[in-house]
């Protein structure tokens, strides 16, 4: 009997949607929201409602993690390379979700799936460009100056740098995981540098020049 069978890999669309919903739920819980959390998308295998997603440990041979949907129990995998490739899209979608929440519009799973599909469809020009549509530091989507003057700016910390700070804590709690510092540094490197709508600079210490 062959025991080396590995479950199928999640599609880029499903990985992106799941990552965005997972992180949005985590941030909501951290903000004290205990009910009306954004639900998970249906199971990619059977289409049933998903109450919980269990992320398993990484297979060091394949660099893939097991992802189990509950209560149906279907298992898929996701690779580190896929997560890194989609990190920019994840950060932008989370920023859009935060802006929608601030405006009282909320978000739907269907809208997140549509956006994830649009960003990962190979024949979609916006998703298949070699250069990012809205690269870090871009002011393409920044509000007009006369509107910016009316805003009460708050301290901005990008999603990437916030994740890097969480990884600092994970490094302390899991000293045996030698891969975590690399993940933290990758997150800092993926920072947008400034909030794409207001232009507020990211306040993370990683952007400050070292003392002479």
C-alpha positions as a printed Julia matrix, in Angstrom:
212×3 Matrix{Float64}:
   0.0    0.0     0.0
   1.28   3.45   -0.91
   1.24   5.75    2.13
   2.79   8.67    0.28
  -0.52   9.96   -1.13
  -0.88  13.7    -0.65
  -4.24  15.5    -0.74
  -4.9   17.88   -3.66
  -3.6   21.45   -3.55
  -5.96  24.35   -3.03
  -6.31  26.58   -6.08
  -4.8   30.07   -5.99
  -8.32  31.51   -5.76
  -9.19  29.35   -2.75
  -5.85  30.04   -1.04
  -6.24  33.8    -1.48
  -9.86  33.87   -0.29
  -9.12  31.6     2.68
  -6.05  33.65    3.7
  -7.96  36.93    3.56
 -10.94  35.57    5.54
  -8.68  33.83    8.07
  -6.68  37.01    8.77
  -9.79  39.21    8.82
 -11.38  36.9    11.4
  -8.18  36.95   13.47
  -8.08  40.74   13.44
 -11.79  40.93   14.32
 -11.31  38.6    17.3
  -8.31  40.68   18.43
 -10.59  43.74   18.32
 -13.07  42.02   20.62
 -15.64  41.01   18.0
 -17.02  37.65   19.15
 -20.16  37.37   17.04
 -21.03  38.11   13.42
 -17.54  37.12   12.27
 -17.05  36.9     8.51
 -17.8   33.21    7.71
 -15.44  30.96    5.81
 -16.06  30.18    2.15
 -17.72  26.82    1.36
 -15.51  23.73    1.17
 -13.78  23.65   -2.25
 -14.28  19.88   -2.44
 -17.95  19.41   -1.54
 -19.39  22.93   -1.34
 -20.66  22.4     2.21
 -20.64  25.12    4.89
 -17.31  25.38    6.74
 -17.43  26.15   10.47
 -13.71  25.76   11.14
 -10.45  25.5     9.19
  -7.63  23.5    10.77
  -4.12  24.3     9.55
  -1.79  21.35   10.08
   1.96  21.28   10.49
   4.22  21.67    7.49
   5.53  18.61    5.65
   9.27  19.31    5.54
   9.7   17.06    2.51
   7.15  18.88    0.31
   6.99  22.27    2.1
   3.21  21.96    2.1
   0.69  22.36    4.92
  -2.48  20.34    5.36
  -5.71  22.35    5.46
  -8.75  20.53    6.86
 -12.29  21.81    6.44
 -14.73  21.1     9.27
 -17.25  19.55    9.71
 -16.97  17.79    6.32
 -13.35  16.73    6.98
 -12.05  17.29    3.45
  -8.29  17.92    3.32
  -6.28  20.01    0.86
  -2.73  21.35    0.88
  -1.09  24.75    0.4
   2.57  25.5    -0.3
   4.83  28.24    1.06
   5.58  29.4    -2.49
   1.86  29.92   -3.19
   1.4   31.93    0.01
   4.37  34.15   -0.82
   3.23  34.66   -4.41
  -0.22  35.78   -3.24
   0.96  37.87   -0.27
   0.69  41.2    -2.12
  -2.9   40.48   -3.16
  -3.76  39.39    0.38
  -2.43  42.64    1.86
  -4.35  44.76   -0.64
  -7.6   42.86   -0.13
  -7.3   43.16    3.65
  -6.71  46.9     3.31
  -9.85  47.16    1.16
 -11.81  45.18    3.77
 -10.61  47.47    6.54
 -11.65  50.51    4.53
 -15.08  48.99    3.84
 -15.58  48.29    7.55
 -14.59  51.86    8.45
 -17.23  53.11    6.02
 -19.82  50.78    7.57
 -20.24  48.69    4.44
 -18.93  45.38    5.77
 -17.97  42.56    3.4
 -19.39  39.33    2.02
 -17.74  35.99    1.31
 -19.13  36.13   -2.23
 -17.42  39.47   -2.88
 -14.12  38.17   -1.5
 -14.32  35.07   -3.72
 -15.05  37.22   -6.79
 -12.11  39.48   -6.03
  -9.81  36.52   -5.37
 -10.91  34.91   -8.64
 -10.3   38.14  -10.56
  -6.8   38.46   -9.1
  -5.78  34.85   -9.79
  -7.37  34.13  -13.19
  -4.5   33.62  -15.67
  -6.25  35.35  -18.58
  -7.09  38.4   -16.48
  -4.68  41.19  -17.58
  -4.82  42.8   -14.14
  -3.73  39.57  -12.46
  -1.15  38.42  -15.01
   0.96  41.55  -15.38
   4.64  41.19  -14.59
   4.55  44.44  -12.61
   2.09  45.09   -9.76
  -1.01  47.09  -10.66
  -0.58  49.16   -7.51
   3.02  48.66   -6.28
   4.27  49.65   -2.81
   4.6   53.42   -2.53
   2.19  54.07   -5.4
  -0.17  57.04   -4.99
  -2.49  55.93   -7.8
  -5.43  55.35   -5.43
  -4.65  58.16   -2.98
  -7.47  60.55   -2.22
  -7.3   64.13   -3.56
  -5.37  66.6    -1.38
  -8.47  68.66   -0.55
 -10.12  65.56    0.89
  -6.96  64.45    2.71
  -6.93  67.81    4.52
 -10.33  66.96    6.04
  -9.24  63.63    7.49
  -8.1   62.99   11.04
  -5.09  60.84   10.29
  -4.33  57.97   12.6
  -1.13  55.99   12.97
  -0.86  53.5    10.13
   0.7   50.03   10.42
   0.59  47.94    7.27
  -0.87  44.45    7.35
   2.52  43.03    6.37
   4.36  44.76    9.22
   1.6   43.92   11.7
   2.0   40.26   10.7
   5.78  40.59   11.11
   5.26  41.85   14.67
   3.04  38.86   15.41
   5.8   36.66   14.07
   8.19  38.26   16.58
   5.98  36.83   19.31
   5.82  33.47   17.58
   9.63  33.39   17.41
   9.85  33.91   21.17
   7.25  31.21   21.86
   8.68  28.73   19.35
  12.5   29.01   19.47
  12.84  25.64   17.74
  11.29  27.03   14.54
  14.31  28.32   12.67
  12.16  29.33    9.68
  10.15  31.99   11.52
  12.75  34.84   11.35
  12.81  34.43    7.57
   9.02  34.7     7.39
   9.13  37.82    9.59
  11.72  39.47    7.33
   9.67  38.6     4.24
   6.63  40.28    5.76
   8.59  43.48    6.48
   9.88  43.42    2.9
   6.31  43.21    1.54
   5.13  46.37    3.33
   3.27  48.88    1.15
   5.24  51.68    2.9
   2.18  53.95    2.87
  -1.59  53.54    3.17
  -2.81  53.46   -0.42
  -5.81  55.77    0.17
  -4.35  58.36    2.57
  -0.62  58.15    1.95
   0.1   57.83    5.68
   3.55  56.27    6.15
   3.8   52.9     7.86
   4.87  53.44   11.48
   6.79  50.18   11.84
  10.29  50.48   13.31
  11.72  48.48   10.39
  11.49  51.57    8.15
  13.5   53.82   10.45
  17.11  54.42    9.47
  19.61  52.9    11.94
  21.33  55.33   14.3
  24.76  56.47   13.01
